[in-house]
Amino acid sequence: MGKRILSGAVVMVLAVAAILAGGTILAAVLFVISCTAYRELCKATGVHNKKGMDLLETIGYGGIFLYYFLLWQKAAGYNLIGEKGIQFLLFMLPIGILMLMMAAYVLTFPKYRSEQVMAAFFCLIYAPVMLSFIYLTERLPYGRYIVWMIFISSWVCDTCAYFTGVTLGRHRMAPVLSPKKSVEGAIGGVAGSCLAGVLFAFLLAGKAIPDKNVTWAFAAIGGMGAVISQIGDLAASAIKRNHEIKDYGACIPGHGGIMDRFDSVIFTAPIIYFMAQLLIGA
């Protein structure tokens, strides 16, 4: 438990430092985290070759690099090929990566199974692309405040759900997948995240966003983020169950891998990005 608390505190400090730095530093940190998460998922789903990185993974890492490079170019204003060019490449990139993976599949047949190709593409979208919405949120107007809700909604939900479930939990939410999670705990997690959103808006964000009453918006963002974060948590657990592994990795002592620690954040980030634009006009 001591190791888990210490490593969790270190991860939190590093996350806070990266978000405070923002911009290029945040993009670089997310790129490293995304590559690590991609490797963990590839190992879990049977894409990774135990003898070393192979062609499918190489295409995936190349796609991750190009995706984050294009996002950085677009957000930082260093558009070497113009705004429309960047948008076009970002739109075409997933299709191009899929085509390259399919080319590797057919040209090396029967080295790969079709499910490995599908898993490799899924792993690319699941972690690297969805995690990139942390950076995209931070680059929004008022994003330096809104981005904190990605972590507040997911981690506050996790804490409140745990204590509510321990004290009041009676009805199992997913008895086969996660017997300890309860409906009462899930409701407590959502309520706690809503309250955290209200407090965050009242104490900090509301004062920094002029001419807008954002308290209700942050409450809604916190609540929806909490709902989605629990789906993300269960989804990552389901993949582990399907492939009979305990943890995705061991890079965070006491927690496991990047996927074990950021499973809920992966789902929360895109939702909060779009909700911020809808409710706050960011």
ChimeraX commands (.cxc) that place a marker at each C-alpha (Angstrom):
marker #1 position 0.00,0.00,0.00 radius 0.5
marker #1 position 2.86,2.37,0.84 radius 0.5
marker #1 position 4.45,1.78,-2.56 radius 0.5
marker #1 position 1.07,2.34,-4.26 radius 0.5
marker #1 position 0.49,5.64,-2.44 radius 0.5
marker #1 position 4.03,6.88,-3.13 radius 0.5
marker #1 position 3.99,6.01,-6.83 radius 0.5
marker #1 position 0.48,7.46,-7.18 radius 0.5
marker #1 position 1.70,10.71,-5.60 radius 0.5
marker #1 position 4.66,10.85,-7.99 radius 0.5
marker #1 position 2.39,10.29,-11.00 radius 0.5
marker #1 position 0.07,13.05,-9.77 radius 0.5
marker #1 position 2.95,15.51,-9.30 radius 0.5
marker #1 position 4.28,14.76,-12.80 radius 0.5
marker #1 position 0.79,15.13,-14.29 radius 0.5
marker #1 position 0.30,18.49,-12.55 radius 0.5
marker #1 position 3.72,19.69,-13.73 radius 0.5
marker #1 position 3.01,18.68,-17.34 radius 0.5
marker #1 position -0.39,20.41,-17.36 radius 0.5
marker #1 position 1.01,23.56,-15.77 radius 0.5
marker #1 position 3.76,23.64,-18.40 radius 0.5
marker #1 position 1.20,23.02,-21.15 radius 0.5
marker #1 position 1.89,23.47,-24.85 radius 0.5
marker #1 position 4.85,21.60,-26.32 radius 0.5
marker #1 position 5.88,19.99,-23.02 radius 0.5
marker #1 position 2.39,18.59,-22.46 radius 0.5
marker #1 position 2.28,17.28,-26.03 radius 0.5
marker #1 position 5.68,15.60,-25.59 radius 0.5
marker #1 position 4.66,13.97,-22.30 radius 0.5
marker #1 position 1.42,12.71,-23.82 radius 0.5
marker #1 position 3.34,11.33,-26.80 radius 0.5
marker #1 position 5.56,9.26,-24.48 radius 0.5
marker #1 position 2.55,8.10,-22.43 radius 0.5
marker #1 position 0.68,7.20,-25.62 radius 0.5
marker #1 position 3.56,5.13,-26.97 radius 0.5
marker #1 position 3.81,3.29,-23.66 radius 0.5
marker #1 position 0.06,2.66,-23.55 radius 0.5
marker #1 position 0.14,1.45,-27.17 radius 0.5
marker #1 position 2.88,-1.04,-26.36 radius 0.5
marker #1 position 0.96,-2.30,-23.30 radius 0.5
marker #1 position -2.20,-2.78,-25.35 radius 0.5
marker #1 position -0.31,-4.52,-28.15 radius 0.5
marker #1 position 1.19,-6.94,-25.65 radius 0.5
marker #1 position -2.19,-7.55,-24.01 radius 0.5
marker #1 position -4.02,-8.19,-27.30 radius 0.5
marker #1 position -1.37,-10.42,-28.87 radius 0.5
marker #1 position -0.05,-7.95,-31.44 radius 0.5
marker #1 position 3.39,-7.61,-29.87 radius 0.5
marker #1 position 6.04,-10.08,-30.96 radius 0.5
marker #1 position 7.94,-11.38,-27.93 radius 0.5
marker #1 position 11.13,-11.41,-29.99 radius 0.5
marker #1 position 10.92,-7.66,-30.51 radius 0.5
marker #1 position 8.98,-4.89,-32.23 radius 0.5
marker #1 position 7.71,-6.01,-35.62 radius 0.5
marker #1 position 6.18,-4.34,-38.68 radius 0.5
marker #1 position 2.64,-3.80,-37.35 radius 0.5
marker #1 position 3.90,-2.10,-34.20 radius 0.5
marker #1 position 6.39,-0.01,-36.19 radius 0.5
marker #1 position 3.56,1.33,-38.35 radius 0.5
marker #1 position 1.60,2.10,-35.17 radius 0.5
marker #1 position 4.45,4.03,-33.55 radius 0.5
marker #1 position 5.05,5.93,-36.78 radius 0.5
marker #1 position 1.37,6.85,-36.86 radius 0.5
marker #1 position 1.45,8.04,-33.25 radius 0.5
marker #1 position 4.47,10.25,-33.93 radius 0.5
marker #1 position 2.95,11.78,-37.05 radius 0.5
marker #1 position -0.41,12.32,-35.33 radius 0.5
marker #1 position 1.10,14.18,-32.37 radius 0.5
marker #1 position 3.42,16.14,-34.65 radius 0.5
marker #1 position 0.47,17.34,-36.73 radius 0.5
marker #1 position -1.54,18.24,-33.61 radius 0.5
marker #1 position 1.41,20.20,-32.24 radius 0.5
marker #1 position 1.88,21.97,-35.57 radius 0.5
marker #1 position -1.80,22.91,-35.70 radius 0.5
marker #1 position -2.20,24.00,-32.07 radius 0.5
marker #1 position 1.13,25.82,-31.79 radius 0.5
marker #1 position 0.56,27.76,-35.00 radius 0.5
marker #1 position 3.60,26.34,-36.84 radius 0.5
marker #1 position 1.55,25.20,-39.82 radius 0.5
marker #1 position 4.17,24.53,-42.48 radius 0.5
marker #1 position 1.52,23.44,-44.98 radius 0.5
marker #1 position -1.31,25.69,-43.85 radius 0.5
marker #1 position -4.44,25.12,-41.77 radius 0.5
marker #1 position -6.30,23.22,-44.50 radius 0.5
marker #1 position -3.29,21.02,-45.17 radius 0.5
marker #1 position -3.00,20.06,-41.50 radius 0.5
marker #1 position -6.73,19.34,-41.29 radius 0.5
marker #1 position -6.56,17.18,-44.40 radius 0.5
marker #1 position -3.61,15.15,-43.10 radius 0.5
marker #1 position -5.25,14.64,-39.70 radius 0.5
marker #1 position -8.42,13.43,-41.42 radius 0.5
marker #1 position -6.52,11.07,-43.74 radius 0.5
marker #1 position -4.02,9.78,-41.18 radius 0.5
marker #1 position -6.19,7.01,-39.61 radius 0.5
marker #1 position -7.16,5.78,-43.08 radius 0.5
marker #1 position -3.53,5.82,-44.20 radius 0.5
marker #1 position -2.39,3.91,-41.12 radius 0.5
marker #1 position -5.10,1.29,-41.64 radius 0.5
marker #1 position -4.06,0.90,-45.29 radius 0.5
marker #1 position -0.41,0.45,-44.28 radius 0.5
marker #1 position -1.35,-2.16,-41.70 radius 0.5
marker #1 position -3.47,-4.00,-44.25 radius 0.5
marker #1 position -0.58,-3.82,-46.73 radius 0.5
marker #1 position 1.71,-5.39,-44.12 radius 0.5
marker #1 position -0.95,-8.03,-43.54 radius 0.5
marker #1 position -1.26,-9.08,-47.18 radius 0.5
marker #1 position 2.39,-8.70,-48.20 radius 0.5
marker #1 position 3.63,-10.87,-45.33 radius 0.5
marker #1 position 0.71,-13.32,-45.34 radius 0.5
marker #1 position 0.31,-15.59,-43.39 radius 0.5
marker #1 position 2.56,-13.96,-40.76 radius 0.5
marker #1 position -0.32,-12.06,-39.12 radius 0.5
marker #1 position -3.86,-13.04,-38.32 radius 0.5
marker #1 position -6.67,-10.66,-39.23 radius 0.5
marker #1 position -7.52,-10.13,-35.55 radius 0.5
marker #1 position -3.95,-8.91,-34.92 radius 0.5
marker #1 position -4.31,-6.22,-37.59 radius 0.5
marker #1 position -7.67,-5.13,-36.18 radius 0.5
marker #1 position -6.24,-5.10,-32.65 radius 0.5
marker #1 position -3.21,-3.03,-33.73 radius 0.5
marker #1 position -5.48,-0.37,-35.26 radius 0.5
marker #1 position -7.85,-0.47,-32.28 radius 0.5
marker #1 position -4.94,0.01,-29.85 radius 0.5
marker #1 position -3.84,3.09,-31.81 radius 0.5
marker #1 position -7.25,4.75,-31.56 radius 0.5
marker #1 position -8.03,3.57,-28.03 radius 0.5
marker #1 position -5.09,5.06,-26.17 radius 0.5
marker #1 position -2.95,7.49,-28.25 radius 0.5
marker #1 position -5.77,9.27,-30.10 radius 0.5
marker #1 position -8.12,9.51,-27.11 radius 0.5
marker #1 position -5.32,10.65,-24.77 radius 0.5
marker #1 position -4.47,13.43,-27.23 radius 0.5
marker #1 position -7.70,15.17,-26.22 radius 0.5
marker #1 position -5.94,16.22,-23.02 radius 0.5
marker #1 position -3.66,18.36,-25.18 radius 0.5
marker #1 position -6.52,19.50,-27.40 radius 0.5
marker #1 position -8.53,20.54,-24.33 radius 0.5
marker #1 position -5.58,22.46,-22.90 radius 0.5
marker #1 position -5.26,24.41,-26.15 radius 0.5
marker #1 position -8.91,25.57,-26.08 radius 0.5
marker #1 position -9.78,29.10,-24.91 radius 0.5
marker #1 position -9.84,28.79,-21.09 radius 0.5
marker #1 position -8.38,25.32,-21.65 radius 0.5
marker #1 position -5.75,25.79,-18.96 radius 0.5
marker #1 position -8.65,25.61,-16.48 radius 0.5
marker #1 position -10.97,23.17,-18.24 radius 0.5
marker #1 position -8.24,20.54,-18.72 radius 0.5
marker #1 position -8.11,19.93,-14.96 radius 0.5
marker #1 position -11.66,18.56,-15.10 radius 0.5
marker #1 position -10.42,15.58,-17.10 radius 0.5
marker #1 position -8.46,14.42,-14.06 radius 0.5
marker #1 position -10.75,15.81,-11.38 radius 0.5
marker #1 position -13.83,14.05,-12.77 radius 0.5
marker #1 position -12.11,10.69,-13.18 radius 0.5
marker #1 position -9.94,10.56,-10.06 radius 0.5
marker #1 position -12.49,12.18,-7.72 radius 0.5
marker #1 position -15.10,9.76,-9.07 radius 0.5
marker #1 position -12.80,6.83,-8.36 radius 0.5
marker #1 position -12.21,7.97,-4.77 radius 0.5
marker #1 position -15.83,8.83,-3.99 radius 0.5
marker #1 position -17.10,5.63,-5.63 radius 0.5
marker #1 position -14.74,3.57,-3.49 radius 0.5
marker #1 position -15.78,5.07,-0.16 radius 0.5
marker #1 position -19.47,5.18,-1.05 radius 0.5
marker #1 position -19.34,1.59,-2.21 radius 0.5
marker #1 position -17.57,0.43,0.95 radius 0.5
marker #1 position -20.12,2.09,3.24 radius 0.5
marker #1 position -23.37,1.85,1.26 radius 0.5
marker #1 position -22.78,-0.61,-1.57 radius 0.5
marker #1 position -25.47,-3.30,-1.85 radius 0.5
marker #1 position -26.24,-3.81,-5.53 radius 0.5
marker #1 position -23.48,-5.08,-7.81 radius 0.5
marker #1 position -23.02,-3.01,-10.98 radius 0.5
marker #1 position -21.00,-5.54,-13.03 radius 0.5
marker #1 position -20.92,-8.70,-10.89 radius 0.5
marker #1 position -18.98,-10.86,-13.36 radius 0.5
marker #1 position -16.47,-8.26,-14.53 radius 0.5
marker #1 position -15.89,-6.33,-11.29 radius 0.5
marker #1 position -17.68,-7.85,-8.28 radius 0.5
marker #1 position -16.59,-5.08,-5.88 radius 0.5
marker #1 position -18.14,-2.20,-7.84 radius 0.5
marker #1 position -21.66,-1.27,-6.77 radius 0.5
marker #1 position -24.47,0.86,-8.15 radius 0.5
marker #1 position -24.38,2.95,-4.98 radius 0.5
marker #1 position -20.65,3.50,-5.41 radius 0.5
marker #1 position -21.15,4.59,-9.02 radius 0.5
marker #1 position -23.81,7.11,-7.96 radius 0.5
marker #1 position -21.55,8.39,-5.18 radius 0.5
marker #1 position -18.72,8.81,-7.68 radius 0.5
marker #1 position -20.89,10.86,-10.04 radius 0.5
marker #1 position -22.22,13.01,-7.19 radius 0.5
marker #1 position -18.70,13.60,-5.88 radius 0.5
marker #1 position -17.46,14.66,-9.31 radius 0.5
marker #1 position -20.40,17.05,-9.77 radius 0.5
marker #1 position -19.59,18.65,-6.42 radius 0.5
marker #1 position -15.90,18.82,-7.30 radius 0.5
marker #1 position -16.82,20.60,-10.54 radius 0.5
marker #1 position -18.92,23.14,-8.65 radius 0.5
marker #1 position -16.13,23.80,-6.15 radius 0.5
marker #1 position -13.53,24.10,-8.91 radius 0.5
marker #1 position -15.68,26.62,-10.78 radius 0.5
marker #1 position -16.47,28.59,-7.64 radius 0.5
marker #1 position -12.92,28.76,-6.33 radius 0.5
marker #1 position -10.92,29.12,-9.54 radius 0.5
marker #1 position -12.33,28.62,-13.04 radius 0.5
marker #1 position -15.39,30.83,-12.62 radius 0.5
marker #1 position -13.21,33.83,-11.78 radius 0.5
marker #1 position -10.97,33.22,-14.78 radius 0.5
marker #1 position -13.74,32.87,-17.38 radius 0.5
marker #1 position -15.32,36.35,-17.72 radius 0.5
marker #1 position -18.96,37.13,-18.45 radius 0.5
marker #1 position -20.10,33.55,-17.98 radius 0.5
marker #1 position -21.75,31.66,-15.14 radius 0.5
marker #1 position -19.94,28.37,-15.59 radius 0.5
marker #1 position -20.76,26.70,-12.27 radius 0.5
marker #1 position -23.58,24.60,-13.73 radius 0.5
marker #1 position -21.43,23.78,-16.78 radius 0.5
marker #1 position -18.57,22.49,-14.63 radius 0.5
marker #1 position -21.05,20.47,-12.56 radius 0.5
marker #1 position -22.41,18.85,-15.73 radius 0.5
marker #1 position -18.90,18.27,-17.06 radius 0.5
marker #1 position -17.87,16.66,-13.78 radius 0.5
marker #1 position -20.94,14.41,-13.71 radius 0.5
marker #1 position -20.69,13.27,-17.32 radius 0.5
marker #1 position -16.93,12.80,-16.97 radius 0.5
marker #1 position -17.56,10.56,-13.95 radius 0.5
marker #1 position -20.06,8.41,-15.83 radius 0.5
marker #1 position -17.72,7.96,-18.78 radius 0.5
marker #1 position -14.68,7.38,-16.56 radius 0.5
marker #1 position -16.37,4.38,-14.97 radius 0.5
marker #1 position -17.08,2.92,-18.41 radius 0.5
marker #1 position -13.42,3.43,-19.29 radius 0.5
marker #1 position -12.31,1.69,-16.11 radius 0.5
marker #1 position -14.56,-1.30,-16.76 radius 0.5
marker #1 position -13.59,-1.45,-20.44 radius 0.5
marker #1 position -9.89,-1.71,-19.60 radius 0.5
marker #1 position -10.70,-4.39,-17.00 radius 0.5
marker #1 position -12.74,-6.34,-19.56 radius 0.5
marker #1 position -9.79,-6.43,-21.97 radius 0.5
marker #1 position -7.56,-7.75,-19.19 radius 0.5
marker #1 position -10.11,-10.42,-18.33 radius 0.5
marker #1 position -10.45,-11.47,-21.96 radius 0.5
marker #1 position -6.70,-11.89,-22.27 radius 0.5
marker #1 position -6.16,-13.27,-18.75 radius 0.5
marker #1 position -3.65,-10.71,-17.49 radius 0.5
marker #1 position -3.53,-9.01,-14.08 radius 0.5
marker #1 position -1.90,-5.71,-15.09 radius 0.5
marker #1 position -1.02,-4.07,-18.38 radius 0.5
marker #1 position 2.54,-3.33,-17.25 radius 0.5
marker #1 position 4.76,-2.58,-14.29 radius 0.5
marker #1 position 6.08,0.94,-14.94 radius 0.5
marker #1 position 4.06,2.41,-12.03 radius 0.5
marker #1 position 4.82,0.38,-8.87 radius 0.5
marker #1 position 1.69,-0.68,-7.02 radius 0.5
marker #1 position -0.57,0.37,-9.91 radius 0.5
marker #1 position 0.69,-1.58,-12.91 radius 0.5
marker #1 position 1.12,0.11,-16.26 radius 0.5
marker #1 position -0.01,3.32,-17.92 radius 0.5
marker #1 position -3.27,1.67,-18.98 radius 0.5
marker #1 position -3.97,0.61,-15.39 radius 0.5
marker #1 position -3.60,4.18,-14.12 radius 0.5
marker #1 position -5.04,6.17,-17.04 radius 0.5
marker #1 position -7.86,3.82,-18.12 radius 0.5
marker #1 position -10.60,6.19,-16.95 radius 0.5
marker #1 position -8.83,9.35,-18.14 radius 0.5
marker #1 position -8.63,7.89,-21.67 radius 0.5
marker #1 position -12.42,7.91,-21.91 radius 0.5
marker #1 position -12.95,11.16,-20.02 radius 0.5
marker #1 position -10.68,13.37,-22.14 radius 0.5
marker #1 position -12.67,13.37,-25.43 radius 0.5
marker #1 position -16.01,13.82,-23.65 radius 0.5
marker #1 position -14.83,16.84,-21.67 radius 0.5
marker #1 position -13.24,18.37,-24.78 radius 0.5
marker #1 position -16.57,18.31,-26.63 radius 0.5
marker #1 position -18.68,19.23,-23.58 radius 0.5
marker #1 position -16.47,22.27,-22.94 radius 0.5
marker #1 position -17.16,23.54,-26.44 radius 0.5
marker #1 position -20.88,22.82,-26.12 radius 0.5
marker #1 position -21.49,24.22,-22.64 radius 0.5
marker #1 position -18.82,26.91,-22.22 radius 0.5
marker #1 position -18.17,27.85,-25.81 radius 0.5
marker #1 position -14.47,27.23,-25.33 radius 0.5
marker link #1:1,2 radius 0.2
marker link #1:2,3 radius 0.2
marker link #1:3,4 radius 0.2
marker link #1:4,5 radius 0.2
marker link #1:5,6 radius 0.2
marker link #1:6,7 radius 0.2
marker link #1:7,8 radius 0.2
marker link #1:8,9 radius 0.2
marker link #1:9,10 radius 0.2
marker link #1:10,11 radius 0.2
marker link #1:11,12 radius 0.2
marker link #1:12,13 radius 0.2
marker link #1:13,14 radius 0.2
marker link #1:14,15 radius 0.2
marker link #1:15,16 radius 0.2
marker link #1:16,17 radius 0.2
marker link #1:17,18 radius 0.2
marker link #1:18,19 radius 0.2
marker link #1:19,20 radius 0.2
marker link #1:20,21 radius 0.2
marker link #1:21,22 radius 0.2
marker link #1:22,23 radius 0.2
marker link #1:23,24 radius 0.2
marker link #1:24,25 radius 0.2
marker link #1:25,26 radius 0.2
marker link #1:26,27 radius 0.2
marker link #1:27,28 radius 0.2
marker link #1:28,29 radius 0.2
marker link #1:29,30 radius 0.2
marker link #1:30,31 radius 0.2
marker link #1:31,32 radius 0.2
marker link #1:32,33 radius 0.2
marker link #1:33,34 radius 0.2
marker link #1:34,35 radius 0.2
marker link #1:35,36 radius 0.2
marker link #1:36,37 radius 0.2
marker link #1:37,38 radius 0.2
marker link #1:38,39 radius 0.2
marker link #1:39,40 radius 0.2
marker link #1:40,41 radius 0.2
marker link #1:41,42 radius 0.2
marker link #1:42,43 radius 0.2
marker link #1:43,44 radius 0.2
marker link #1:44,45 radius 0.2
marker link #1:45,46 radius 0.2
marker link #1:46,47 radius 0.2
marker link #1:47,48 radius 0.2
marker link #1:48,49 radius 0.2
marker link #1:49,50 radius 0.2
marker link #1:50,51 radius 0.2
marker link #1:51,52 radius 0.2
marker link #1:52,53 radius 0.2
marker link #1:53,54 radius 0.2
marker link #1:54,55 radius 0.2
marker link #1:55,56 radius 0.2
marker link #1:56,57 radius 0.2
marker link #1:57,58 radius 0.2
marker link #1:58,59 radius 0.2
marker link #1:59,60 radius 0.2
marker link #1:60,61 radius 0.2
marker link #1:61,62 radius 0.2
marker link #1:62,63 radius 0.2
marker link #1:63,64 radius 0.2
marker link #1:64,65 radius 0.2
marker link #1:65,66 radius 0.2
marker link #1:66,67 radius 0.2
marker link #1:67,68 radius 0.2
marker link #1:68,69 radius 0.2
marker link #1:69,70 radius 0.2
marker link #1:70,71 radius 0.2
marker link #1:71,72 radius 0.2
marker link #1:72,73 radius 0.2
marker link #1:73,74 radius 0.2
marker link #1:74,75 radius 0.2
marker link #1:75,76 radius 0.2
marker link #1:76,77 radius 0.2
marker link #1:77,78 radius 0.2
marker link #1:78,79 radius 0.2
marker link #1:79,80 radius 0.2
marker link #1:80,81 radius 0.2
marker link #1:81,82 radius 0.2
marker link #1:82,83 radius 0.2
marker link #1:83,84 radius 0.2
marker link #1:84,85 radius 0.2
marker link #1:85,86 radius 0.2
marker link #1:86,87 radius 0.2
marker link #1:87,88 radius 0.2
marker link #1:88,89 radius 0.2
marker link #1:89,90 radius 0.2
marker link #1:90,91 radius 0.2
marker link #1:91,92 radius 0.2
marker link #1:92,93 radius 0.2
marker link #1:93,94 radius 0.2
marker link #1:94,95 radius 0.2
marker link #1:95,96 radius 0.2
marker link #1:96,97 radius 0.2
marker link #1:97,98 radius 0.2
marker link #1:98,99 radius 0.2
marker link #1:99,100 radius 0.2
marker link #1:100,101 radius 0.2
marker link #1:101,102 radius 0.2
marker link #1:102,103 radius 0.2
marker link #1:103,104 radius 0.2
marker link #1:104,105 radius 0.2
marker link #1:105,106 radius 0.2
marker link #1:106,107 radius 0.2
marker link #1:107,108 radius 0.2
marker link #1:108,109 radius 0.2
marker link #1:109,110 radius 0.2
marker link #1:110,111 radius 0.2
marker link #1:111,112 radius 0.2
marker link #1:112,113 radius 0.2
marker link #1:113,114 radius 0.2
marker link #1:114,115 radius 0.2
marker link #1:115,116 radius 0.2
marker link #1:116,117 radius 0.2
marker link #1:117,118 radius 0.2
marker link #1:118,119 radius 0.2
marker link #1:119,120 radius 0.2
marker link #1:120,121 radius 0.2
marker link #1:121,122 radius 0.2
marker link #1:122,123 radius 0.2
marker link #1:123,124 radius 0.2
marker link #1:124,125 radius 0.2
marker link #1:125,126 radius 0.2
marker link #1:126,127 radius 0.2
marker link #1:127,128 radius 0.2
marker link #1:128,129 radius 0.2
marker link #1:129,130 radius 0.2
marker link #1:130,131 radius 0.2
marker link #1:131,132 radius 0.2
marker link #1:132,133 radius 0.2
marker link #1:133,134 radius 0.2
marker link #1:134,135 radius 0.2
marker link #1:135,136 radius 0.2
marker link #1:136,137 radius 0.2
marker link #1:137,138 radius 0.2
marker link #1:138,139 radius 0.2
marker link #1:139,140 radius 0.2
marker link #1:140,141 radius 0.2
marker link #1:141,142 radius 0.2
marker link #1:142,143 radius 0.2
marker link #1:143,144 radius 0.2
marker link #1:144,145 radius 0.2
marker link #1:145,146 radius 0.2
marker link #1:146,147 radius 0.2
marker link #1:147,148 radius 0.2
marker link #1:148,149 radius 0.2
marker link #1:149,150 radius 0.2
marker link #1:150,151 radius 0.2
marker link #1:151,152 radius 0.2
marker link #1:152,153 radius 0.2
marker link #1:153,154 radius 0.2
marker link #1:154,155 radius 0.2
marker link #1:155,156 radius 0.2
marker link #1:156,157 radius 0.2
marker link #1:157,158 radius 0.2
marker link #1:158,159 radius 0.2
marker link #1:159,160 radius 0.2
marker link #1:160,161 radius 0.2
marker link #1:161,162 radius 0.2
marker link #1:162,163 radius 0.2
marker link #1:163,164 radius 0.2
marker link #1:164,165 radius 0.2
marker link #1:165,166 radius 0.2
marker link #1:166,167 radius 0.2
marker link #1:167,168 radius 0.2
marker link #1:168,169 radius 0.2
marker link #1:169,170 radius 0.2
marker link #1:170,171 radius 0.2
marker link #1:171,172 radius 0.2
marker link #1:172,173 radius 0.2
marker link #1:173,174 radius 0.2
marker link #1:174,175 radius 0.2
marker link #1:175,176 radius 0.2
marker link #1:176,177 radius 0.2
marker link #1:177,178 radius 0.2
marker link #1:178,179 radius 0.2
marker link #1:179,180 radius 0.2
marker link #1:180,181 radius 0.2
marker link #1:181,182 radius 0.2
marker link #1:182,183 radius 0.2
marker link #1:183,184 radius 0.2
marker link #1:184,185 radius 0.2
marker link #1:185,186 radius 0.2
marker link #1:186,187 radius 0.2
marker link #1:187,188 radius 0.2
marker link #1:188,189 radius 0.2
marker link #1:189,190 radius 0.2
marker link #1:190,191 radius 0.2
marker link #1:191,192 radius 0.2
marker link #1:192,193 radius 0.2
marker link #1:193,194 radius 0.2
marker link #1:194,195 radius 0.2
marker link #1:195,196 radius 0.2
marker link #1:196,197 radius 0.2
marker link #1:197,198 radius 0.2
marker link #1:198,199 radius 0.2
marker link #1:199,200 radius 0.2
marker link #1:200,201 radius 0.2
marker link #1:201,202 radius 0.2
marker link #1:202,203 radius 0.2
marker link #1:203,204 radius 0.2
marker link #1:204,205 radius 0.2
marker link #1:205,206 radius 0.2
marker link #1:206,207 radius 0.2
marker link #1:207,208 radius 0.2
marker link #1:208,209 radius 0.2
marker link #1:209,210 radius 0.2
marker link #1:210,211 radius 0.2
marker link #1:211,212 radius 0.2
marker link #1:212,213 radius 0.2
marker link #1:213,214 radius 0.2
marker link #1:214,215 radius 0.2
marker link #1:215,216 radius 0.2
marker link #1:216,217 radius 0.2
marker link #1:217,218 radius 0.2
marker link #1:218,219 radius 0.2
marker link #1:219,220 radius 0.2
marker link #1:220,221 radius 0.2
marker link #1:221,222 radius 0.2
marker link #1:222,223 radius 0.2
marker link #1:223,224 radius 0.2
marker link #1:224,225 radius 0.2
marker link #1:225,226 radius 0.2
marker link #1:226,227 radius 0.2
marker link #1:227,228 radius 0.2
marker link #1:228,229 radius 0.2
marker link #1:229,230 radius 0.2
marker link #1:230,231 radius 0.2
marker link #1:231,232 radius 0.2
marker link #1:232,233 radius 0.2
marker link #1:233,234 radius 0.2
marker link #1:234,235 radius 0.2
marker link #1:235,236 radius 0.2
marker link #1:236,237 radius 0.2
marker link #1:237,238 radius 0.2
marker link #1:238,239 radius 0.2
marker link #1:239,240 radius 0.2
marker link #1:240,241 radius 0.2
marker link #1:241,242 radius 0.2
marker link #1:242,243 radius 0.2
marker link #1:243,244 radius 0.2
marker link #1:244,245 radius 0.2
marker link #1:245,246 radius 0.2
marker link #1:246,247 radius 0.2
marker link #1:247,248 radius 0.2
marker link #1:248,249 radius 0.2
marker link #1:249,250 radius 0.2
marker link #1:250,251 radius 0.2
marker link #1:251,252 radius 0.2
marker link #1:252,253 radius 0.2
marker link #1:253,254 radius 0.2
marker link #1:254,255 radius 0.2
marker link #1:255,256 radius 0.2
marker link #1:256,257 radius 0.2
marker link #1:257,258 radius 0.2
marker link #1:258,259 radius 0.2
marker link #1:259,260 radius 0.2
marker link #1:260,261 radius 0.2
marker link #1:261,262 radius 0.2
marker link #1:262,263 radius 0.2
marker link #1:263,264 radius 0.2
marker link #1:264,265 radius 0.2
marker link #1:265,266 radius 0.2
marker link #1:266,267 radius 0.2
marker link #1:267,268 radius 0.2
marker link #1:268,269 radius 0.2
marker link #1:269,270 radius 0.2
marker link #1:270,271 radius 0.2
marker link #1:271,272 radius 0.2
marker link #1:272,273 radius 0.2
marker link #1:273,274 radius 0.2
marker link #1:274,275 radius 0.2
marker link #1:275,276 radius 0.2
marker link #1:276,277 radius 0.2
marker link #1:277,278 radius 0.2
marker link #1:278,279 radius 0.2
marker link #1:279,280 radius 0.2
marker link #1:280,281 radius 0.2
marker link #1:281,282 radius 0.2
view
